[in-house]
């Protein structure tokens, strides 16, 4: 079966890691027609638009995209393309697993948790204005409908993966209306899933508990800003953003991406680690019902990481991006799945 997938190569190291991920997927035998799409800083410099309408139309058509990292300036410049993609395509659920990988240095071992982040509301709604000079107001929007669908996504994810517990992360002790609504909605949804344990935790306490003992968590569900922060924290527990995947899912489309930066200091030097994007791609393959190929790629990647002979510089090795990819490809037909 052949698939059509939009490919947003990204900025900085993006083209290098997307190229090798494509090669690995092709070597695994998955037939994909890759449809190039422009986005990010490169698109802005070329077209004056960081997210052309043509790109959105192509993703709506294929319903699938794989995206490398995109550059976004802080405080100035165009709006984050990542945020715009989620809003335009209504990719309301951000799925961020954080799992320990043998061979990857990390503060903890045997971590296996999932952060489910609401992707379209909260402070990232983009509703900001200057009240008077020197005073800016940003509106944090929480709706019952948005809270319900992300809570249901978290519980359905837990059930489908055989997970035992869902924890709602909030700040309802202070933000009594907005987070009060989010917490109350999660409480109500939990009643529809009596087979899954449920509890809640205030966000600052959750951050402390995660760095003290991440094994006490399973699936965590939260609003947009908290999810942005705690998903990166979860990545740090298992080795960083360079080894953790991400998927953005909606009713009509899904975009899988590397959430790390564009690393302009090493761009074009064949030094980047493609692990995060590769794991995001295997999530995409599972979404496409290509689970066997996904498992084969993951087993090959994990074998290379555990073996420790061909690792990129961020993993204390000296291998190039292409060396790392070739080592994974070489194991595709030998690893046990």
C-alpha positions as CSV (number, residue, x, y, z in Angstrom):
1,X,0.0,0.0,0.0
2,X,1.3,3.5,-0.9
3,X,0.7,6.5,1.3
4,X,0.9,10.2,0.7
5,X,2.6,12.3,3.4
6,X,3.5,16.0,3.4
7,X,7.1,16.7,4.3
8,X,8.0,19.9,6.0
9,X,11.8,19.7,6.1
10,X,12.2,22.5,8.5
11,X,15.0,25.0,9.2
12,X,18.6,24.5,10.4
13,X,19.3,20.8,10.8
14,X,15.8,20.0,9.6
15,X,16.7,19.0,6.0
16,X,19.5,16.7,7.2
17,X,17.5,14.8,9.7
18,X,14.4,14.5,7.5
19,X,16.5,13.2,4.6
20,X,17.9,10.3,6.7
21,X,14.5,9.5,8.3
22,X,13.1,9.2,4.8
23,X,15.9,6.8,3.8
24,X,15.3,4.7,6.9
25,X,11.5,4.5,6.2
26,X,12.2,3.6,2.6
27,X,14.6,0.9,3.6
28,X,12.0,-0.6,6.0
29,X,9.8,-1.2,2.9
30,X,7.1,1.4,3.5
31,X,5.9,3.0,0.2
32,X,5.4,6.7,0.7
33,X,5.0,9.5,-1.8
34,X,6.6,12.4,0.0
35,X,5.0,15.8,-0.9
36,X,7.4,18.7,-0.2
37,X,5.8,21.6,1.7
38,X,7.3,25.0,2.5
39,X,7.1,26.4,6.0
40,X,9.2,28.3,8.6
41,X,12.0,30.8,8.2
42,X,13.1,29.5,4.8
43,X,9.6,30.0,3.5
44,X,9.3,33.4,5.1
45,X,12.6,34.6,3.4
46,X,11.5,33.1,0.1
47,X,7.8,33.9,0.0
48,X,7.2,36.4,2.7
49,X,5.0,33.8,4.4
50,X,6.1,31.3,7.0
51,X,3.1,29.1,6.5
52,X,1.7,29.4,2.9
53,X,-1.9,28.5,2.3
54,X,-0.7,25.9,-0.2
55,X,1.0,24.0,2.6
56,X,-2.1,23.9,4.7
57,X,-4.1,22.8,1.7
58,X,-1.7,19.9,1.0
59,X,-1.8,18.7,4.6
60,X,-5.6,18.9,4.6
61,X,-5.6,16.8,1.5
62,X,-3.1,14.1,2.6
63,X,-4.2,14.3,6.3
64,X,-0.6,13.5,7.3
65,X,2.6,15.4,7.7
66,X,6.1,14.9,9.0
67,X,7.8,18.0,10.2
68,X,11.4,18.9,11.0
69,X,12.2,21.8,13.5
70,X,11.2,25.3,12.5
71,X,12.8,28.5,13.6
72,X,10.7,31.0,15.6
73,X,12.1,34.3,16.9
74,X,11.4,35.2,20.6
75,X,9.4,38.4,21.1
76,X,9.6,39.6,17.5
77,X,9.0,38.4,13.9
78,X,6.2,36.1,12.7
79,X,3.9,34.0,14.8
80,X,5.1,30.5,15.6
81,X,4.4,28.2,12.7
82,X,3.9,25.3,15.1
83,X,1.2,27.2,16.9
84,X,-0.4,28.3,13.6
85,X,-0.4,24.7,12.2
86,X,-2.2,23.4,15.3
87,X,-4.8,26.2,15.2
88,X,-5.4,26.0,11.4
89,X,-5.7,22.2,11.3
90,X,-7.4,21.9,14.7
91,X,-4.7,19.5,16.0
92,X,-6.1,19.6,19.4
93,X,-4.1,16.8,21.0
94,X,-0.3,16.8,21.5
95,X,0.9,13.3,22.4
96,X,4.4,13.3,24.0
97,X,5.7,10.0,25.3
98,X,8.9,10.1,27.4
99,X,10.5,6.6,27.7
100,X,14.0,5.7,28.9
101,X,16.3,4.3,26.1
102,X,19.2,2.0,26.8
103,X,22.4,3.7,25.8
104,X,21.1,7.2,26.2
105,X,22.5,9.0,29.3
106,X,19.7,10.3,31.5
107,X,19.0,11.2,35.2
108,X,16.6,8.2,35.6
109,X,16.2,4.7,34.3
110,X,12.9,2.9,33.4
111,X,10.9,6.0,33.0
112,X,7.7,5.5,30.9
113,X,5.2,8.3,31.0
114,X,3.0,10.1,28.5
115,X,2.1,13.8,28.5
116,X,-1.1,14.7,26.8
117,X,-1.4,18.4,26.1
118,X,-4.3,20.4,24.9
119,X,-3.0,22.1,21.8
120,X,-5.3,24.9,20.7
121,X,-6.5,26.9,23.7
122,X,-5.0,28.5,26.8
123,X,-2.5,31.3,26.5
124,X,-1.5,30.1,23.1
125,X,-4.8,31.2,21.6
126,X,-2.9,34.2,20.5
127,X,-5.3,36.8,22.0
128,X,-2.9,39.6,23.1
129,X,-3.2,43.3,23.0
130,X,-1.6,46.5,24.5
131,X,-4.0,48.0,27.0
132,X,-2.0,51.2,27.4
133,X,1.7,51.8,26.6
134,X,3.7,49.5,28.9
135,X,0.8,47.3,29.8
136,X,0.0,44.1,27.7
137,X,-2.9,41.7,28.3
138,X,-2.9,38.1,27.2
139,X,-6.1,36.1,27.4
140,X,-6.1,32.5,28.6
141,X,-9.1,30.7,27.0
142,X,-10.3,27.4,28.5
143,X,-13.6,25.9,27.2
144,X,-15.6,22.9,28.4
145,X,-15.6,21.5,24.9
146,X,-11.9,21.7,24.5
147,X,-11.3,20.3,28.0
148,X,-13.6,17.4,27.4
149,X,-12.1,16.3,24.1
150,X,-8.5,16.4,25.4
151,X,-9.6,14.5,28.6
152,X,-11.3,11.9,26.4
153,X,-8.2,11.6,24.3
154,X,-6.1,11.0,27.4
155,X,-8.4,8.3,28.7
156,X,-8.8,6.6,25.3
157,X,-5.0,6.7,24.9
158,X,-4.5,5.1,28.3
159,X,-7.1,2.4,27.6
160,X,-5.7,1.6,24.1
161,X,-2.2,1.2,25.5
162,X,-3.1,-0.7,28.6
163,X,-2.1,2.1,30.9
164,X,-3.5,2.1,34.4
165,X,-3.7,5.8,35.5
166,X,-4.5,9.2,34.2
167,X,-3.5,12.4,36.2
168,X,-5.1,15.8,35.5
169,X,-2.5,18.6,36.0
170,X,-4.0,22.0,36.9
171,X,-3.7,25.2,38.9
172,X,-7.3,25.2,40.1
173,X,-6.4,26.4,43.6
174,X,-5.5,29.8,42.1
175,X,-7.1,29.9,38.7
176,X,-10.5,28.9,40.1
177,X,-12.6,29.6,37.0
178,X,-10.4,28.5,34.0
179,X,-8.5,25.7,35.6
180,X,-11.5,25.0,37.8
181,X,-13.4,24.3,34.5
182,X,-10.6,22.1,33.2
183,X,-10.4,20.1,36.4
184,X,-14.1,19.7,36.7
185,X,-14.4,18.5,33.1
186,X,-11.6,15.9,33.6
187,X,-13.4,14.7,36.8
188,X,-16.6,14.2,34.9
189,X,-14.9,12.4,32.0
190,X,-13.0,10.1,34.4
191,X,-16.4,8.7,35.6
192,X,-16.8,7.2,32.1
193,X,-13.6,5.2,32.5
194,X,-14.0,3.2,35.7
195,X,-11.3,0.7,34.5
196,X,-8.6,3.5,34.7
197,X,-7.4,5.0,38.0
198,X,-7.7,8.8,38.1
199,X,-6.3,11.6,40.2
200,X,-5.2,15.2,39.9
201,X,-2.2,17.2,40.9
202,X,-1.4,21.0,41.0
203,X,1.1,21.8,38.3
204,X,4.0,23.1,40.5
205,X,3.7,20.0,42.8
206,X,3.7,17.8,39.7
207,X,6.9,19.4,38.4
208,X,8.6,18.7,41.7
209,X,7.3,15.1,41.8
210,X,8.4,14.5,38.3
211,X,12.0,15.4,39.0
212,X,12.1,13.5,42.3
213,X,10.3,10.3,41.2
214,X,8.9,10.2,37.6
215,X,7.9,6.6,38.0
216,X,4.8,7.6,40.1
217,X,3.2,9.0,36.9
218,X,1.6,7.2,33.9
219,X,-0.5,9.4,31.6
220,X,-0.7,13.1,32.4
221,X,-3.3,15.4,30.8
222,X,-3.2,19.2,31.0
223,X,-3.9,22.5,29.3
224,X,-1.6,24.1,26.7
225,X,1.0,26.1,28.6
226,X,1.5,23.5,31.3
227,X,1.8,20.8,28.7
228,X,4.4,22.8,26.8
229,X,6.5,23.1,29.9
230,X,6.0,19.7,31.5
231,X,6.5,17.7,28.3
232,X,10.0,19.3,27.9
233,X,10.7,18.5,31.6
234,X,9.6,14.9,30.9
235,X,12.0,14.7,27.9
236,X,14.8,15.9,30.2
237,X,14.2,12.9,32.5
238,X,15.0,10.5,29.7
239,X,17.8,12.2,27.9
240,X,16.4,15.4,26.3
241,X,14.4,16.7,23.3
242,X,16.8,14.9,20.9
243,X,15.5,11.5,21.8
244,X,11.7,12.1,22.4
245,X,9.0,12.1,19.8
246,X,5.8,14.2,19.4
247,X,2.5,13.9,17.5
248,X,-0.2,16.5,17.0
249,X,-3.5,14.9,16.3
250,X,-6.9,16.2,15.3
251,X,-10.1,14.9,13.8
252,X,-9.1,15.4,10.2
253,X,-5.3,15.5,10.2
254,X,-2.1,14.6,12.1
255,X,1.4,16.2,12.1
256,X,4.3,14.4,13.6
257,X,7.4,16.4,14.5
258,X,10.7,16.8,16.2
259,X,10.2,19.4,19.0
260,X,13.8,20.2,19.5
261,X,15.4,23.4,18.0
262,X,17.0,24.0,14.6
263,X,20.5,23.9,16.0
264,X,21.9,26.5,13.5
265,X,25.4,26.1,15.0
266,X,25.7,22.6,13.5
267,X,23.4,23.0,10.5
268,X,24.9,21.6,7.3
269,X,27.7,19.8,9.1
270,X,26.1,16.3,9.1
271,X,26.3,16.1,12.9
272,X,22.7,16.2,14.0
273,X,20.9,13.3,15.9
274,X,17.8,12.3,14.0
275,X,16.4,10.1,16.8
276,X,13.5,12.4,17.9
277,X,12.3,12.8,14.3
278,X,12.7,9.1,13.6
279,X,10.6,8.1,16.7
280,X,8.0,10.7,15.6
281,X,8.0,9.0,12.2
282,X,7.4,5.6,13.8
283,X,4.5,7.1,15.7
284,X,3.2,8.3,12.3
285,X,3.7,4.8,10.8
286,X,1.6,3.3,13.5
287,X,-1.1,6.0,12.8
288,X,-0.9,4.8,9.2
289,X,-1.4,1.2,10.1
290,X,2.2,0.4,9.3
291,X,2.9,-0.9,12.8
292,X,5.2,-3.8,11.7
293,X,7.6,-1.4,9.9
294,X,7.5,1.0,12.8
295,X,8.4,-1.8,15.3
296,X,11.3,-2.9,13.0
297,X,12.7,0.6,12.8
298,X,12.4,1.1,16.6
299,X,14.1,-2.2,17.3
300,X,16.9,-1.2,14.9
301,X,17.3,2.2,16.5
302,X,17.3,0.8,20.0
303,X,19.9,-1.8,19.1
304,X,22.2,0.9,17.7
305,X,21.7,3.1,20.8
306,X,22.3,0.2,23.2
307,X,25.3,-1.1,21.3
308,X,26.9,2.4,21.6
309,X,29.3,2.1,18.7
310,X,27.7,4.5,16.2
311,X,26.4,7.5,18.2
312,X,26.2,11.2,17.3
313,X,28.0,13.8,19.3
314,X,25.1,14.7,21.6
315,X,25.2,11.1,22.7
316,X,29.0,11.2,23.4
317,X,29.8,9.6,20.1
318,X,31.6,10.8,17.0
319,X,29.3,9.4,14.2
320,X,27.8,11.6,11.6
321,X,24.1,11.9,10.9
322,X,24.4,9.6,7.9
323,X,26.7,7.1,9.7
324,X,24.0,6.8,12.4
325,X,21.2,6.3,9.9
326,X,23.3,3.7,7.9
327,X,23.9,1.8,11.2
328,X,20.1,1.7,11.7
329,X,19.4,0.6,8.2
330,X,22.0,-2.2,8.4
331,X,20.1,-3.7,11.4
332,X,16.6,-3.6,9.8
333,X,16.8,-7.2,8.6
334,X,18.6,-8.6,11.5
335,X,16.8,-7.4,14.7
336,X,14.1,-9.3,16.4
337,X,10.8,-7.5,16.6
